[in-house]
Amino acid sequence: MHRSTIQALRSLLIAALVAFLTSSAPAVGAEYDNAPVLEAEKASKVDWFDVSIIAVDLVVLRPLGAIATVGGMAMFVASLPFVAPTGHIETTWDIFVFNQYDDTFVRPIGE
């Protein structure tokens, strides 16, 4: 890649990171606000931090988890000739495939 392309990508990444961090930060002094808040107001407020966590989970982590699951299956098949004589096939399955599958498809969104 050209040096200018790398610098442009780096600048874009830094700008996106700053935008993400500033949009998900709580308001300064929000924990000291003693004004009474109605339950309806609490329910109507959007917690941007939770929304950003869910967005990152859906857009970044879940696709990477699906890729890791497929890669884990390939690693499991490749390691099978070495693991079968030892009798630890189930442990190898859990390490290479089940943990990634569980994190990607079973875990609740945003956790």
Kinemage of the C-alpha trace (Angstrom):
@kinemage 1
@onewidth
@group {chain A} dominant
@subgroup {mainchain}
@vectorlist {calphas} color= white
{ca met a 1} P 0.000 0.000 0.000
{ca his a 2} L 1.097 3.539 -0.571
{ca arg a 3} L 2.209 5.612 2.380
{ca ser a 4} L -0.594 8.144 1.814
{ca thr a 5} L -3.211 5.359 1.805
{ca ile a 6} L -1.919 3.993 5.097
{ca gln a 7} L -1.928 7.469 6.637
{ca ala a 8} L -5.485 8.078 5.418
{ca leu a 9} L -6.659 4.756 6.861
{ca arg a 10} L -4.909 5.504 10.143
{ca ser a 11} L -6.558 8.936 10.331
{ca leu a 12} L -9.957 7.419 9.554
{ca leu a 13} L -9.487 4.750 12.231
{ca ile a 14} L -8.477 7.336 14.839
{ca ala a 15} L -11.456 9.540 13.949
{ca ala a 16} L -13.850 6.576 14.212
{ca leu a 17} L -12.355 5.538 17.550
{ca val a 18} L -12.637 9.066 18.969
{ca ala a 19} L -16.245 9.339 17.738
{ca phe a 20} L -17.108 5.980 19.290
{ca leu a 21} L -15.489 6.770 22.627
{ca thr a 22} L -17.028 10.210 22.940
{ca ser a 23} L -20.503 9.057 21.947
{ca ser a 24} L -20.586 6.271 24.513
{ca ala a 25} L -19.172 8.250 27.461
{ca pro a 26} L -21.571 9.170 30.262
{ca ala a 27} L -22.236 12.824 30.982
{ca val a 28} L -19.831 14.415 33.456
{ca gly a 29} L -21.494 14.744 36.835
{ca ala a 30} L -24.434 12.554 35.847
{ca glu a 31} L -23.986 10.375 38.913
{ca tyr a 32} L -24.369 13.452 41.178
{ca asp a 33} L -27.664 14.619 39.673
{ca asn a 34} L -30.153 14.455 42.549
{ca ala a 35} L -33.189 15.677 40.623
{ca pro a 36} L -36.148 13.303 40.906
{ca val a 37} L -36.730 11.244 37.798
{ca leu a 38} L -40.018 9.613 36.947
{ca glu a 39} L -40.055 5.934 36.032
{ca ala a 40} L -41.464 6.817 32.588
{ca glu a 41} L -38.498 9.119 31.974
{ca lys a 42} L -36.070 6.379 32.997
{ca ala a 43} L -37.708 3.955 30.578
{ca ser a 44} L -37.624 6.457 27.701
{ca lys a 45} L -33.920 7.293 28.019
{ca val a 46} L -31.578 5.407 25.708
{ca asp a 47} L -28.408 4.096 27.260
{ca trp a 48} L -25.923 4.786 24.458
{ca phe a 49} L -23.262 2.644 26.055
{ca asp a 50} L -25.502 -0.423 25.854
{ca val a 51} L -26.468 0.420 22.282
{ca ser a 52} L -22.813 0.710 21.244
{ca ile a 53} L -21.962 -2.600 22.926
{ca ile a 54} L -24.821 -4.323 21.105
{ca ala a 55} L -23.782 -2.731 17.798
{ca val a 56} L -20.156 -3.868 18.170
{ca asp a 57} L -21.362 -7.327 19.170
{ca leu a 58} L -23.620 -7.668 16.115
{ca val a 59} L -21.365 -6.005 13.542
{ca val a 60} L -17.899 -7.137 14.654
{ca leu a 61} L -17.898 -9.928 17.215
{ca arg a 62} L -20.623 -12.204 15.837
{ca pro a 63} L -19.167 -12.364 12.302
{ca leu a 64} L -15.694 -12.973 13.761
{ca gly a 65} L -17.187 -15.699 15.949
{ca ala a 66} L -18.764 -17.369 12.921
{ca ile a 67} L -15.397 -17.290 11.154
{ca ala a 68} L -13.725 -18.694 14.290
{ca thr a 69} L -16.309 -21.490 14.423
{ca val a 70} L -15.598 -22.520 10.832
{ca gly a 71} L -11.842 -22.205 11.441
{ca gly a 72} L -12.204 -24.257 14.611
{ca met a 73} L -13.953 -26.994 12.636
{ca ala a 74} L -11.067 -27.055 10.186
{ca met a 75} L -8.544 -27.185 13.036
{ca phe a 76} L -10.521 -29.981 14.693
{ca val a 77} L -10.537 -32.072 11.515
{ca ala a 78} L -6.811 -31.403 11.023
{ca ser a 79} L -5.997 -32.434 14.598
{ca leu a 80} L -8.229 -35.501 14.624
{ca pro a 81} L -5.534 -37.986 13.473
{ca phe a 82} L -3.299 -36.857 16.340
{ca val a 83} L -6.001 -36.689 19.006
{ca ala a 84} L -7.949 -39.874 18.205
{ca pro a 85} L -5.309 -42.257 19.612
{ca thr a 86} L -5.291 -40.369 22.930
{ca gly a 87} L -9.082 -40.519 23.338
{ca his a 88} L -9.521 -36.773 23.951
{ca ile a 89} L -11.758 -36.091 20.950
{ca glu a 90} L -14.536 -34.508 23.027
{ca thr a 91} L -12.114 -32.133 24.757
{ca thr a 92} L -10.625 -31.132 21.412
{ca trp a 93} L -14.128 -30.554 19.990
{ca asp a 94} L -14.970 -28.335 22.948
{ca ile a 95} L -11.785 -26.280 22.572
{ca phe a 96} L -11.830 -25.829 18.796
{ca val a 97} L -15.541 -25.727 17.948
{ca phe a 98} L -18.011 -25.693 20.833
{ca asn a 99} L -16.577 -22.687 22.703
{ca gln a 100} L -16.661 -20.534 19.543
{ca tyr a 101} L -20.137 -21.779 18.630
{ca asp a 102} L -21.404 -21.050 22.123
{ca asp a 103} L -19.961 -17.514 22.121
{ca thr a 104} L -21.342 -16.762 18.673
{ca phe a 105} L -24.782 -18.350 18.543
{ca val a 106} L -25.878 -19.128 22.115
{ca arg a 107} L -24.609 -16.137 24.151
{ca pro a 108} L -27.163 -13.304 24.517
{ca ile a 109} L -26.476 -10.232 22.412
{ca gly a 110} L -24.458 -7.570 24.188
{ca glu a 111} L -22.956 -9.763 26.904
